[in-house]
Amino acid sequence: MSRVLINESPVMIIPSLATKIGLNEAVVLQQLHFWLGISKHEDIIGRTWVYNSYEEWQKQLPFWSVSTIKRTIRSLEMLGLVLSDNFNQMKMDKTKWYSIDYEKVQKLEASVGEHEVTPIEENASEEGMEKTEEAAILSTVKNEIPYTEIISYLNEKTGKKFRLGSIKTRQLIHARYGEGFTLEDFTRVIDLKSAEWQSDSAWNKFLRPETLFGSKFESYLNQQEGKKRMTVEDFNLDD
């Protein structure tokens, strides 16, 4: 019997959820949901909570660094899916408490499809084991997409205030990463189009995620610096 195949409780991954919010975020959200289900800290401001330090989360998810876990939890907080607070008796204790906004999860679930988010039980059927194997394959793919860095850089270059937790913007970034583009590609597109459109009031409004990160992304990336091509065909004008 192999030591690296399932002889312990597996970390569950729902592929459709990972596609929506990111692989790391899907893993942490599922882990948090498990602990909320057995937590005794109920009915604190109307919710059930669990508390953990980042180091304690890292013991549960030892394949990630503490900084990765911190970044992932922060991403879930910005998406509004995870709530955090401090209910410690001692003010010096900064250990964070966490809960899930299940109303927002339900809205997300509706867009994913109910049949795709059915949990895989530990005592799974043969079909369930196949789903577990598929999830395990997906979990080996490195998918730490720097959503925050990209959106923050766009805001810095354009002087705008696009929300870091916007699911629509994250979906656009996720789609381009799925095509093999990198952080450097995003910063280049932002730099090129900012230089071209920033000072032109007629075109400045197109310095937005749905235009820059949409279907014209590759053509923007390959545009020569300083060359202006202000035609309708250069834009993804979909709202």
N, C-alpha and C positions, 0 to 999 in steps of 0.2 A: 504494500500500500504506500502510495507516495506521501511524503511529508508536506508537500506544497499544495496538494489538492484538498478538497473540502473535508477536513476532520475537525473543524471548529466553526463557530457561528460566522457566516459570511457577512460582509458588508454589502447591503443591497443597493443596486443602481437601477433606476427606471430609465431606460434609454430615451423615451419621449420627453421625460422631464429634463434630462441632461441636455437634450437638444435645445430646450426652451431657455434654461437659466444657466447652463454650464455644468460640466461634469463634476467639478469639485463642490459646487453649490448643491447639486442634487444629492451627493453622498452625505454632506453635513446635514442637510434638511431632513433626510430620512433617519439619520442617527439621532437627531434631536427629537424627532417624532417618536421614536422608540422609547427614549428616556422619559418623555412627557407622559407616555402611556402608563408608566409604573411609578411616576413621581407622587410623593405624599404632600407636596407643597401646592395644595389646591386652593382655589378661591381667594387668591391674592389679587386684589383689584379686578376680580371677575375672571381670572385666568389661572391655569396651572403653569408652574414654572420649574425649571431645573437650574442648578448653578454649577459652574465649572471654571477653572482657570484654563488658559490656553494650553498650559503644560499638561493638564489633566485630559483635555481633549486629544492632545498629541499622543498620549498613552493608548487611547482607543484607536487612533488612526496613525500608527507609527511609520507609515510609508510617506508621510508629509512632514515638513519642518513646521515649527511653531509659527514662523512668519507666514507660511502658506495658509495655515489654519486661520490665523488672525485676518489675513486678507480675504479669505473665503467668507468668514462670518460677517465681516464688514460689508462685503458685497450683498449678502442676504439681507442685512439690515437696510442697505440703501434701496434694495428692491421692495422693501416693506413686508417681506415674507417672515422675517425673524424680528422679534421685539426684544429689547434688552433693558435691564434696569438694575438697581442695587437695593436689595432688601436686607442687607447684612446688619446685624445688631451693632457691630462696631464700625464706626465711620472710617477707621483706618483700613478696614478690609475692603479692597477694591474688586473682589471676585464678582464677575458679572452673572446675572440671572437671565435666563433666556426663556422665551415662549414663542409660539408660532401664531401668526395671524391666519387662522384657518379660513376666514372669509376670503382673503386674497388668494389663498391656495385653491379654494373652490373655483374662483374665477379663472385661475390659471388652468385648473383641471378641465374646465369646460372647453378651453381652446385646445387642449392636448387630446382629449378623447378618453372616456371612462374606461374603455376596454384596454387601454395601453398603460394604465397606472394601477393595475391590480397587484398587490404585494405578493411576493413569492414566499411561501411558508417554509420553515426549516424542514419539516417533514413533507417535502414536496413530492408531487407525482413525477412521472417521467417527463411530462410536458414542462412541469415547473423546473426540473433540473436543466432542461434544454435552455430555458429562459435564463437560468442562473449562469450557465456557461457563456451565453451570449453577453450577459452583463459583465462577466469576468473579463472577456476579451476587450470589451469597451473600456473597462477600468484601467487597462494597461496603456491606453493611448494618452500621451501627455497633452493636456488640454487646458493649460492655465492661460486663458485669454486675458490680456491686460485691459479690460474694459475701462477701468477708472483712469489709467494713464492716457488712453486715447481720447476719451471725452474731455478730460482735464486739459490736455494739450490743445484740443480744438477750441475750448473756451479761452485759453490763454492767448492763442494766436488771433482769434476773431473778436475778443472782447465780449463774447456772448455768455449765456448762462444755461446751457443745455444740462438737463438733470442727469446726474451720474447713474441714477437707478432706473432710467427709462428703459422699459422692456423692448420697445420698438427699436431704439437705438442699438441696444445689445443684440437684438436679432440680426440687424444689418451687419454689425461687426462680426458676429458669429458666422454669418453666411460667407463673408470674405475670408475669414480664417479657414473655413471649410474648403475654400478653393486654393489654399496654400499661401495666402498673403501673410505678411509679418508686421510687427510693430513698426519697423523701419519704413515699410511701404505706406502705412497709414500716416506717419509723420511727413513723409515726402509729399503725399497728396495734399495734406493740410497746408504744408509750406507753399507748394506751387500755386494752389488755388487761392490762398490767402493773399499772396503777393499779387495775383492777377485781379482779384475781385474786391479786395478790402476797401480800396479808396473809390470805387465806383458804386454810387448809390443804386443804380439800376440792377447791378449784379450781386451786390453785397448780401441780399436776402437769400441767395443760393448757397451761402456758406453755412450749410446745415447738414446734419447726418444723412437725411434721406437723399440728398443730392450727391454729396461727396462719397458716401459709402454704398451707393446703390449700384445699378447695372453698368454705369460708366466708369466705375472705379479703376479698371485696368487701363482704359484710355487716358484717364487723368494721370495715372502713374507713369505712363510712357510719354507724356507730353514734354516737349523740350522747354527748358527754363526760359522765361521771358517771352515765350510765344503765346499770343492771345488768339483764341478761337471762339469768339463770342457769337455762336450760332445756336439755334434751338436744339440742333442735333447733339450738342455737347452736354446737354443737361438731362438729368433724371427729374422730370417736373412733377412726378406723382406725389400727391400729398400723403 
